[in-house]
Amino acid sequence: MPNSYFSPVSDHFFDLVFQGMTYMHLVAANYEKFIDPVALPAAYQICYAGVDVSAQDKAGNTALHLLVQKPNTYKLIVMLLR
């Protein structure tokens, strides 16, 4: 029986955190989940909570850098630019 506490999503999350990613980097990395109209407000709340949207990961990328490389991320890009 697989351990329900550590799914592949959780493992992926820890990989991203070790790369120096912030909450906005995690949103960008999992953009498919946040382009849904139901989940988009959660991404906005992260921005409004005071997260530095200009923060860079260890590779020097911001969340905006990651999003412009992905398809269908217009709403998330607009969110970061506000």
Steps between C-alpha positions, in 0.01 A plus 500: 500500500650838405561753770221758469702771675762524227351512154698587186365854534653526848834373375487754217420773753809421706718497187378849414555633852859376496552698180427821692149550368243718675123450512466687171761274340293203616187653347691550173637145509149363555325752277257240361326491837481878537364596158170344606253784581426337834868487605615833354382700805735292716794621292378859539481452877863390505593825323289712732652329805824681429704234323786656305396436140843621384690242705747289305572131538854359507511511119408871501146452368194678633153348484434724200799351318355154554147594395590665170649168388171313557182492289169653611642697794369844402284545812785402732739735320253788536468414869876533549519828313232668716 
